[in-house]
Amino acid sequence: MEKLFCLGVAIGMVGGALLVANSYKARSLVKKSQAELLDKMDEMMDERLKAMESGEGEEKKTQKKK
């Protein structure tokens, strides 16, 4: 059963790669989706960095008071 599942996944991956490689619309859709994903990841990382910076600043202030 597991071998059959793995075989199905592999065949699906190969089929998807062939579809994207031979279709301009699919290829452009993949590129667009990748660009959107990278933009969202950049925004998320910027937010986390800002949160970390503000969190570190607060920790330093509390340590100075003690």
N, C-alpha and C positions, 0 to 999 in steps of 0.2 A: 504494500500500500504506500509506504513512504517513498519507495523507488519510483513508483508511478507518479506520485505527486511531484517529486523532483524533476522527473522527465517532462511533465506537463509545464512546470515553471520554466525549464530551459527552452522548450519549444516555443512557449509564449514570448520569452525574451527575444529569441531569434526572429520570430515573426514580427514582433513590434519593431525591432531594429531594421528589418527589411522594409517594413511599411514606411517608417520615417525616412529611411535612406532614399526611397523611390518616390516619395510624395513631397512636393514643394510646400503645400499647405501644412502638412503635418510637421515638416522640418521647421517652418517659420513659427508654428505654434509652440514647438518645443523650445526654440530660442527665446521667444517672447516670455514663456513661462519661467525659463531659467533667469532671465533678466529681472522679472518681477520678484522672484524668490530672493535673488541677491539683494535687491533694493530693500525688501522687508527685513532681511537678516542684518543689513547695515543699520537700519533704523533701530532694530532691537538691540544691537550691540551698543549703539550710541546711548540709548536710554539706560542700559545697564551700567555703562561707564559713568554716566552722570549720577546715577543712584549710588554707585560705589564711592565716587568722589564726595558727594554730599554726606554719605554715611561715615566716611573717614574723617571728614571735618568735624562732625558732631562728636565722634569718639575722642578726638584730640581735645575738644573743648571740655568734655566731661572729665578727662584725665587731668587736665590742668586745674580744675576746680578742686579735685580731691587732694 
